[in-house]
C-alpha cells in the first residue's frame, strides 16, 4: 500500500570482542550458525579457525560477529516496557526464528485493501503502518495459529485504533480481549540498541499481495537512507504491497524495523522504519491518541505559510497584538 522508493547497497562487517590468536572464540555466521574453535588469524578478510583435524577459513561477509569465550556478552533477558518488550536474543537459524515469532505476524484488512502487523504485547497490542489504516475505522485482523492440521485462521473484527503517527507512518491497534480470550501467541521482541550494521542479515514476514505468511531474506543495504525527511533502513529483502506494517527481523529474531515501502520498478529495493523510531512512538503514544469524536486525529502537520521577500520584521507585523 502506497509504496515509496530509492536505492543503494553496500556490504560490511564489524568485529565484536578483542580475541587474540590462540584464544578460544565463537564465530556467529550469517544465518545464525556458530562455530567454537581456537583462533589462528583474524583480519579484514575474515577469520581462520583451528578445528584440530582441519583449518576453517570464514570470509568476513559470512560473519555476524566473533567473540572470545571470556569476553562473550551474555544474552539479556526480556525487559518489559509497558505494552512492548526488548531483549538481546541469541542468533539462530532463520527457520527457527520464523517458527518462534511467525505467529505474532498478522494480516490487517480495511475495506479497501490489506497490510501486515505484528503483536507486541499479550494484551493484544499490535503495530502496523499508518497508511494501512489511514481514513478507516472498520478494521479486521487475521491471526494464523499453527495446529496439527496446518495453520488455522483466527479473525478478529473488534479492533481498536489506539494511536496514530502520520509523520512516521506508524499506528498502534489493539484486539478486543473478549474476542481473543487471552489466546494470543508470543509477541515479538524489539531491538532497542540501534546496533544494526550495513551487511547484516535481515528477514521479513508479511502478506505481500495477500500471500499469507511469506518470508523473505536479505541484507541491510543502508541504515541512514532519508526519504521524505524520514530516516529509513534500506534492505534488499523483498518488500511488496501487503508487506506494509510487517516486522523486519535481525539474525537474533529481534525486530529492527517496520516494513513500509518497496520499489514498484526495481528489485532489491525496500525500506523500513527503524525500531528506535517505533519505540519512541510507543513510549510517547499518549501524545498521538486516536478518538473518533475528534476529526483532527491523524492530522498531518503543515508548514507555516511562506511569502517570498517578506522580512522577519514583516512576519512579526502580521501577528495580531493582544
C-alpha positions in Angstrom: 0.0 0.0 0.0 1.4 3.4 -1.0 4.9 2.1 -1.8 7.8 4.6 -1.9 11.2 4.0 -3.4 15.0 4.8 -3.6 18.4 3.0 -3.9 21.9 1.8 -2.9 23.7 -1.3 -1.5 26.9 -2.0 0.4 28.4 -4.9 2.4 30.5 -4.6 5.6 31.1 -6.5 8.8 32.1 -5.3 12.3 34.1 -7.3 14.8 32.9 -7.7 18.4 35.3 -8.5 21.2 39.1 -8.4 21.1 40.2 -12.0 20.8 43.9 -12.7 20.1 45.4 -15.6 18.1 45.3 -18.8 20.0 42.2 -17.9 22.1 39.0 -19.9 22.0 36.4 -17.9 20.1 32.8 -18.4 18.9 32.1 -17.2 15.4 28.5 -16.5 14.6 27.7 -16.9 10.9 25.1 -15.2 8.8 22.0 -17.3 9.3 22.7 -18.0 13.0 25.1 -21.0 12.9 28.0 -20.8 15.4 31.5 -22.4 15.4 33.6 -22.5 18.5 37.3 -23.2 18.0 40.8 -21.7 18.6 41.5 -18.6 16.6 44.5 -18.8 14.2 44.1 -15.5 12.4 41.7 -12.6 12.0 41.8 -9.6 9.6 39.5 -7.7 7.3 39.1 -10.7 5.0 37.7 -12.9 7.8 38.9 -15.4 10.3 40.8 -18.7 10.3 39.9 -21.3 13.0 41.7 -24.4 14.1 39.3 -27.4 14.1 42.0 -29.8 15.2 41.7 -32.1 12.1 41.4 -29.2 9.7 41.6 -25.4 9.3 38.4 -23.4 8.6 38.5 -20.1 6.8 35.4 -18.0 7.1 35.1 -14.8 4.9 34.0 -11.6 6.6 30.8 -11.3 4.6 29.6 -14.6 6.1 30.2 -13.5 9.7 27.9 -11.7 12.2 30.5 -11.5 14.9 33.5 -13.2 16.6 33.7 -13.2 20.4 36.2 -14.8 22.8 34.8 -17.2 25.3 36.0 -15.0 28.1 34.6 -11.7 26.8 31.4 -13.0 25.3 28.5 -10.7 26.0 25.7 -12.5 27.9 22.3 -12.6 26.3 20.0 -10.2 28.0 16.6 -11.5 29.2 13.3 -9.8 28.4 12.8 -6.2 29.6 9.1 -5.3 29.9 8.3 -1.7 28.8 4.6 -1.3 29.4 3.0 -2.6 26.2 6.2 -3.9 24.5 9.4 -5.7 25.4 13.0 -5.6 24.4 15.8 -8.1 24.7 19.1 -9.3 23.2 18.5 -12.8 21.9 20.8 -15.5 20.7 21.5 -15.8 17.0 19.5 -18.6 15.4 18.8 -20.1 12.0 16.1 -18.2 10.2 13.6 -21.1 10.1 13.9 -21.5 13.8 13.2 -17.8 14.3 10.2 -17.9 11.9 8.8 -20.8 13.9 9.1 -18.9 17.1 7.8 -15.4 16.1 5.9 -16.1 12.9 2.6 -16.5 14.6 2.9 -12.9 16.0 2.7 -11.6 12.5 -0.9 -10.8 11.4 -2.9 -9.6 8.4 -4.6 -6.2 8.8 -7.6 -5.6 6.5 -9.6 -2.5 5.8 -12.5 -2.1 3.3 -10.1 -1.1 0.5 -7.1 -3.3 1.0 -4.7 -5.1 3.3 -1.4 -4.9 5.1 0.6 -6.6 7.8 1.0 -6.0 11.5 2.7 -7.7 14.5 1.8 -8.3 18.1 3.9 -6.5 20.7 2.0 -7.5 23.9 0.0 -10.3 25.4 -2.9 -7.8 25.8 -3.4 -7.7 22.0 -1.5 -4.5 21.1 -0.1 -4.6 17.6 1.8 -2.3 15.3 1.3 -1.5 11.6 1.8 1.4 9.2 -0.4 4.5 9.4 -1.1 4.2 5.7 -2.6 0.7 6.2 -5.3 2.1 8.4 -5.5 5.7 7.1 -9.1 7.1 6.8 -10.5 3.7 8.0 -12.2 2.8 11.3 -13.5 -0.6 10.3 -10.6 -3.0 10.6 -10.1 -6.7 10.7 -7.1 -8.6 12.0 -6.3 -12.2 11.0 -4.1 -14.4 13.1 -2.5 -17.6 11.8 -2.1 -20.2 14.5 -0.2 -23.5 14.0 -2.2 -26.7 14.6 -1.7 -30.3 13.9 -3.5 -29.9 10.6 -1.6 -26.8 9.5 -2.3 -23.1 10.0 -5.7 -22.0 11.3 -7.1 -18.6 10.7 -8.5 -16.6 13.6 -10.3 -13.4 12.6 -10.9 -10.5 14.9 -13.3 -7.7 14.0 -13.3 -5.7 17.2 -10.1 -3.8 16.5 -9.5 -0.5 18.4 -7.2 2.2 17.0 -5.0 3.3 19.9 -2.7 5.9 18.4 -1.6 7.2 15.0 1.6 8.9 14.0 1.3 10.0 10.3 4.7 11.6 10.1 6.4 8.4 11.0 3.8 6.2 9.2 3.1 4.2 12.4 -0.1 3.1 14.1 -0.9 1.1 17.2 -4.0 -1.1 17.3 -5.5 -3.4 20.0 -7.5 -6.5 19.7 -10.6 -6.9 21.9 -9.9 -9.2 24.9 -13.4 -10.6 24.7 -12.6 -11.9 21.2 -9.1 -13.1 21.8 -9.9 -14.7 25.2 -6.3 -14.5 26.2 -5.2 -17.0 23.4 -2.5 -15.0 21.7 0.9 -16.2 20.5 4.2 -15.0 21.9 4.7 -11.3 21.0 7.8 -10.1 19.1 10.9 -8.6 20.8 12.1 -5.1 19.8 15.7 -4.2 19.3 16.5 -1.1 21.4 20.2 -0.9 20.9 20.3 0.7 17.4 23.2 -1.6 16.5 22.2 -2.6 13.0 25.1 -2.6 10.6 25.4 -2.5 6.8 25.7 -6.1 5.6 23.8 -7.6 8.5 21.3 -10.4 7.6 17.6 -9.5 8.0 14.4 -11.2 7.1 10.8 -10.1 6.8 7.5 -11.8 7.4 4.3 -10.4 5.8 1.4 -10.8 3.4 2.6 -9.4 0.0 -0.4 -9.3 -2.4 -2.3 -11.3 0.2 0.1 -14.2 0.1 -0.1 -15.1 3.8 3.0 -15.6 6.0 5.5 -15.0 3.2 9.2 -14.9 4.4 11.9 -13.0 2.5 15.5 -12.6 3.4 18.3 -10.2 2.5 20.9 -7.9 4.0 20.9 -4.3 5.2 21.9 -2.0 2.4 21.9 1.2 4.3 21.0 2.4 7.8 20.8 6.1 7.1 18.7 6.4 4.0 16.5 9.5 4.1 13.2 9.8 2.1 10.6 12.5 2.7 12.6 13.6 5.7 12.3 10.2 7.3 15.4 8.1 8.3 14.8 4.6 6.9 16.6 1.2 6.9 17.3 0.1 3.3 17.3 -3.7 2.6 17.3 -5.9 -0.5 14.8 -8.3 1.2 11.7 -8.3 -1.0 9.0 -5.9 0.4 5.8 -5.6 -1.7 2.3 -4.1 -1.3 0.8 -6.1 1.5 4.1 -6.3 3.5 3.4 -2.8 4.8 3.4 -2.7 8.6 5.2 -6.0 9.0 8.3 -6.7 11.0 11.9 -6.8 9.7 14.0 -9.1 12.0 17.7 -9.4 12.5 19.5 -12.7 12.8 18.6 -12.9 16.5 14.9 -12.6 15.9 14.7 -9.0 17.2 12.5 -6.5 15.3 14.9 -3.9 13.9 12.5 -2.1 11.5 8.8 -1.9 10.4 8.4 -2.6 6.6 6.9 0.5 5.0 7.9 0.7 1.3 9.2 -1.2 -1.7 10.1 -0.2 -5.2 7.5 -1.0 -7.8 10.0 -0.9 -10.6 13.3 -2.0 -9.2 14.1 -5.3 -7.4 16.1 -5.5 -4.2 15.0 -2.0 -3.1 12.9 -1.9 0.1 12.7 0.2 3.3 11.7 0.0 6.9 11.2 2.4 9.8 14.0 1.9 12.4 13.0 0.2 15.6 14.2 3.1 17.7 11.6 5.3 15.9 8.9 2.7 16.8 10.0 2.6 20.4 9.9 6.4 20.7 6.3 6.3 19.3 5.2 3.5 21.7 6.7 5.3 24.7 5.0 8.6 23.8 1.8 7.2 22.4 -0.3 9.3 24.7 0.8 12.3 22.5 -0.9 10.7 19.5 -4.2 9.2 20.8 -7.0 8.3 18.4 -10.5 9.4 19.3 -13.3 9.0 16.7 -15.1 12.1 18.2 -12.1 14.3 17.3 -11.9 14.7 13.5 -8.4 16.2 13.7 -7.0 12.8 14.7 -4.5 11.6 12.1 -3.7 15.2 11.3 -0.8 16.0 9.0 1.2 19.0 10.3 1.5 21.6 7.7 4.5 24.1 7.4 3.9 27.7 8.1 2.9 30.0 5.2 5.8 31.5 3.3 5.8 34.8 1.5 8.9 35.4 -0.7 10.7 38.6 0.2 8.9 39.2 3.4 11.5 40.2 6.1 11.4 38.8 9.6 10.0 42.1 10.9 7.2 41.8 8.3 6.3 38.4 9.6 6.1 39.8 13.2 3.9 42.6 12.0 1.3 40.0 10.7 0.9 38.5 14.2 -2.1 40.2 15.9 -1.3 42.0 19.1 -3.3 41.1 22.2 
